[in-house]
Amino acid sequence: MDTTNISLVRNSWQQVLPIKDTAANLFYGQLFELDPSLQPLFKGDMLEQGRKLMAMINTVVNSLDNLVPVLESVQAMGRRHVAYGVTAAHYDTVGNALIWTLSQGLGAQFTPAVKSAWIEAYTTLSSAMKQAAYGKP
């Protein structure tokens, strides 16, 4: 990612952080609306799951200019998700839910440039996870 897109993601993420619990609820609500078959994959406390999601996104956002230190963790997470029943196709649904959530949380601040930057960031990470899990980006 170039520095402009990294800045767009980081600046917009700072606007999401104060509403991170709400954002997590919006995300999972949208995810399950897009694909109800995903709901049984989540067996634990959804509040805790949302907090983990937000923490993971925060770590990645803060590492966008140097993903090497977090890449091993991201790849391991991709491999773990296979055991939970996650397929490569689910990554598209997750990406759509994430972009929708950001659009809801950021409102008018979710410009086409911000959207494009987030799509690039998500695609980079989801590709690394899918490559580790299934051998394909």
N, C-alpha and C positions, 0 to 999 in steps of 0.2 A: 504494500500500500504506500502511496505517496504521502508526504507530510500534510498536504491539504486534506486528504480524506481521513487521515488519522486525527487531525484536529477537529474535523466535523464530527466524527464519532465520539471523541473524548468530550467535546463541549456539549453535545446533545446528551451524552450519558450523565453529565453533571446535573442536568435538569431532571433526569429520571430518578437519580439517587434519593431525593427527598420523598418520592412516592413509590419506592421500590416494592413495598408490600402490595400496594394496589396494582402496580405493574405486573407483579408475579401472578396475582389473581386474574387480571385481565388476560395474561398470556395463557394460563392453563384453561380458562374458560373458552377462549378462542380455539386453542388446540383441540379440546374435546368437542367443540362444535364442528370444526373442520373434519375431524376423524374420531367419532365416538369409540371406535375400536381401540384407541390408545389408552382410554381411561383405566381399563383393568391392569395396564402395565405399571400403574402407580399405586403401590400397596401401602405406602407409609403415610405419615402426616403431611398433608399438602402444604401447610404453612411452613414446615421445615424444608420441604422440597423447594418451595418458592424462594426461601432464604438461600439455599444452596445454589439455585439457579442464578440469583442476583449476585452472589459472591463470585461465582465462576465467571459471569459476564464481566464483572468489575475487574477481576484479575486479568482477563484477556484484553479488555479495553486498555488497561494500564501497561500492557505488554506489546501493544500493536507495533511499536517501532523496533521491537526485538523479541520475536516469538520463540526463538530457540530455547530459552529457559522453561517455557511452559509447554512446548510442543510434545515432550514425552508424556506429560500429564494428560494433555488433550487426546493423544493417541491411545493412551491406556483407557481413558474414559470411553472412547469409541469402541474399543474391544469389549469393555464391560457391558456396554449397552446391547451387544449381541445377545448376551446371556439373559437380558431382560425381555427379549423378544423384539427389539428394534430392528427394522429393516432399512436398507439404503433409501428406499422411497420415503420413509418417515422423515428424513432430514428436510425434504422439501416442505412438508407440512409444518414442521417446527420453524423453518425459515419464514414461511408465510405468516404463522402466528406471531413470530417475533416482530416482523415488519409492521403488522397490523397493530400490535401492542404499542410499538414506538409511535406510530401515527396517532393513536388515541392519546397517549401520554404527552406527546410534544405539541399536538395540535398544529397551529400555523408555523411553528418552528421546525416542523418536519417537512422541509423543503425537498424538492427533487434531488438536490445535491446531497443533502443529509441521507435521504433514502438510498441513493446510489452508494454512498460510502458505507452504510450499514450492510447493504447487500454484499458489497465486496468483502467486508470483514467477516460476515457470516459464511460466505462461500469459501473463503480461505480456511476457516476453522472446520467447517463441516466436511470439506474435501480431505483434510488431514485425518479427521475421525473416520470417515468412510474408507480411506485408503488403508488405515491401520486395521479396521474391522473386517473389511470385505475384499481388500486388494484392488479397489477401484475408487476413483475420486467421485 
